[in-house]
Amino acid sequence: MDHKSFKEFSQAMSEYIANYLENIRERPVLPTVEPGYLRPLVPASAPESPEKWQDIMEDLERVIMPGVTHWHSPRFHAYFPTANSYPAIVADMLSDAIACIGFTWIASPACTELEVVMLDWLGKLLDLPKEFLASSGGKAGGVIQGTASEATLVALLGAKAKAIRKAKAQNPELTDYEIISKLVGYCSQQAHSSVERAGLLGGVRLRLLDTDERHRLRGDTLKAAIEEDKKAGLIPFYVVATLGTTSCCSFDALEEIGDVCNASEVWLHVDAAYAGSAFICPEFRYLNAGVEKADSFNFNPHKWMLVTFDCSAMWLKDPTDVIDAFNVDPLYLKHEMQGSAPDYRHWQIPLGRRFRALKLWFVMRLYGAENLRAHIRKQIGLAHLFESLLLEDSRFEIFSEVTMGLVCFRLKGTNELNEQLLKMINGHGKIHLVPSKIKGSYFLRLAICSRYTEEEDIRESWKEISTLACNLNN
Amino acid sequence: MDHKSFKEFSQAMSEYIANYLENIRERPVLPTVEPGYLRPLVPASAPESPEKWQDIMEDLERVIMPGVTHWHSPRFHAYFPTANSYPAIVADMLSDAIACIGFTWIASPACTELEVVMLDWLGKLLDLPKEFLASSGGKAGGVIQGTASEATLVALLGAKAKAIRKAKAQNPELTDYEIISKLVGYCSQQAHSSVERAGLLGGVRLRLLDTDERHRLRGDTLKAAIEEDKKAGLIPFYVVATLGTTSCCSFDALEEIGDVCNASEVWLHVDAAYAGSAFICPEFRYLNAGVEKADSFNFNPHKWMLVTFDCSAMWLKDPTDVIDAFNVDPLYLKHEMQGSAPDYRHWQIPLGRRFRALKLWFVMRLYGAENLRAHIRKQIGLAHLFESLLLEDSRFEIFSEVTMGLVCFRLKGTNELNEQLLKMINGHGKIHLVPSKIKGSYFLRLAICSRYTEEEDIRESWKEISTLACNLNN
């Protein structure tokens, strides 16, 4: 494909994308295809000779769109949001064109350096303690991970390396395997499944601790678990505090947990994957109080801050243990500037990495902090609108406090009734929700996801739920 | 940013990208900036109010380009290539616009299903045994990983889970930790650093085995190591065979290694990250002979097959152990179609995933198999051209056989002499190479990387090296 065709093709794609997004409200949010729908629509093998780009454009509505779940429809209320914005799309075009692999500083200094500075911009927007920022002049700093799952795993592996080192210093006769068999980490029962998965991947025990009536992990619970495990000869080494759980957007008691971790010299990782974006607004920072006690902090601009996936921002007060845990340094990756700037390959699971800081740069500049805050506030306002509509209907109840853009609710009555309601909602296909369950109670989750969502959409979504609930009761 | 501005902005970016790539030969391949160059060029914090997209366009040459190492310059010969193509850039625009997270089938059926079919297309292009393909109707199939590092780690974790399960069946009294402390994996001393790193991350012992005079791991060496370890009470569980090592593009003896692995019931993973793309050409498939004995196979279309990073293609004959190793299944991710199509979240380290199959679809269709093959053949031809130029100069010697697009060479003489030459080459800044070292011998690596590379460029690169070598001898 020559550059002339590229310009035509990309222009046609821009038109298509703008039409797709500006009219996304008109498309059914959930596809109705059955598994295996796509294979008969395309040839069995790659073509031998090149096709025209117009052939691909024609196939988009025939092959792809019937099978797309439209995450950016205002009718999409499942999971948590994933970001979509015009500035981020254009930033990725540039990233794809430069197409450098930023594993070391020399492999493309701009790729590393823009990331260092953008993570400082972002940390300042969230008012993170300066101990997390590269601009503070120490070892600290931020890094873009692919996902919060990877950030949790990276922190766990750093904590594991640190714990092994400490245990060996105290008991030189112990082998690594003996130490690892004694390590134990902690999170709330409401922590994301990826935390439990990080324990599996890292080969260490992870205890899921009970939460209080507001679904928060409390300091006392953690303290009791740590003491119990120490008595049993185990080595507590890692705690994940979740700010904004996936189940119900509860916030672990970070101040209390921080005190316990600091007193026990246990690594504290804060997973604020979804809710972290809200900390750009001063009025929500009370939920992040105690963050100065953490060793690492992570949130996903690719969820709620208009930066397209993948862009998971992670800060480490001291990356030394993470770097040491992963450090394998072959000659072909060495360079003369080593040590004077971060070689981000030591901060992450993969070796390769794209130039993702461009997305942060474009989005923060083209929205400006004020519009990013406005986006968060508007979506939280819409969640409260839905909450108020629901509270006017005595058949329903709110399952847990609405703080962010998520409303957890249920029909008063049995789990079965609520399961039926969800099945009707998703079956009808006008809106899309997913359920959750805490301590035996099944409930529905309505997340405000699309940046196109307006009051009218929320009223429509409520009407759909309310109407289907009537059918259910008949 | 409204859709009108987006269309203008993306059009301006297309123009910029086309100019950048079509004239990339004119830019110095290596930046001359010092660490820390970028911070003074941008404000200390994100702007409060939105800027104009034109402001960003103006900053590209001022802030970004001075710090870019131009991986797509025909003068870039470092590492291995990373891909860049117009069809892939446009595919990513669409992926960013749809912006679905394909962790389950229902989260966007098209995202999963196009991936299943594209990995079949790709597997057929490489002539992989049908036991690896989803179209064979069994459990097998392909998946897009972010990087070869992740594929190596995923295979290791699957192999580890399988080995633990087997050992427990034989000795139910053993704990997981006791079994893990006995596990041992193997690779060649020339395997990529990410293999050693996968061992560190997975918390298992990994032995780097000696290679023959052609830098290949041989079956006998592996067999002897396995027998020795078994005698010592260890449990051999995982072997990585590399096809196209990073150091010198050597090929492990896959047929022999496969026999040893199959006889010992050890998981065999094939890492063909770079060289795998060449197997789309029938004349290079002899290097992949024995692949039918492997459990998993991986190569990176994002290296040499014109699909932009990240797109690392991995096939598993039986993904069961990988899926079981990672499976954590919360209610909010369950859906009714579970089991009828792959839920790719169980096949990878992260939970989230982008719609990357679009890149494969666009690239295979818009190039056609014949042009992809032509690309590989041309680049291998250019490597042989450089080899022949070098062989005409009696000061130089070829370090290892040229099979793909990499030429490993050195000045006859000491390592120090070659280190000086490399320093002069990179210092002069006209071309960029990285070195490697095998068994004490330091050598220079010249990789054919850019799709813009022509014969004239190779003659220029050779002239630069040859001239600087004269200065060195003076």
Interface residues (C-beta under 8 A of the other chain):
Chain A: M1 D2 H3 S5 F6 K7 F9 S10 Q11 M13 S14 E15 Y16 I17 A18 Y20 L21 E22 L30 P31 V33 P35 G36 Y37 L38 R39 V42 A44 S45 A46 P47 E48 S49 P50 E51 W53 D55 I56 L60 V63 I64 M65 P66 G67 V68 T69 H70 W71 H72 Y79 T82 A83 N84 S85 Y86 P87 A88 I89 V90 D92 M93 L94 D96 A97 I98 A99 C100 I101 W105 I106 A107 S108 P109 A110 C111 E113 L114 V116 V117 D120 W121 L122 K124 L125 S135 G146 T147 A148 S149 E150 L153 L157 T175 D176 Y177 E178 I180 S181 S193 S194 E196 R197 L200 L201 G202 G203 T246 S247 H302 T308 F309 D310 A325 F326 V328 D329 P330 L331 Y332 L333 M337 S340 A341 I349 P350 L351 G352 R354 L358 W361 F362 M364 R365 L366 Y367 G368 A369 E370 N371 V434 P435 S436 K437 R445
Chain B: M1 D2 H3 S5 F6 K7 F9 S10 Q11 M13 S14 E15 Y16 I17 A18 Y20 L21 E22 L30 P31 V33 P35 G36 Y37 L38 R39 V42 A44 S45 A46 P47 E48 S49 P50 E51 W53 D55 I56 L60 V63 I64 M65 P66 G67 V68 T69 H70 W71 H72 Y79 T82 A83 N84 S85 Y86 P87 A88 I89 V90 D92 M93 L94 D96 A97 I98 A99 C100 I101 W105 I106 A107 S108 P109 A110 C111 E113 L114 V116 V117 D120 W121 L122 K124 L125 S135 G146 T147 A148 S149 E150 L153 L157 T175 D176 Y177 E178 I180 S181 S193 S194 E196 R197 L200 L201 G202 G203 T246 S247 H302 T308 F309 D310 A325 F326 V328 D329 P330 L331 Y332 L333 M337 S340 A341 I349 P350 L351 G352 R354 L358 W361 F362 M364 R365 L366 Y367 G368 A369 E370 N371 V434 P435 S436 K437 R445
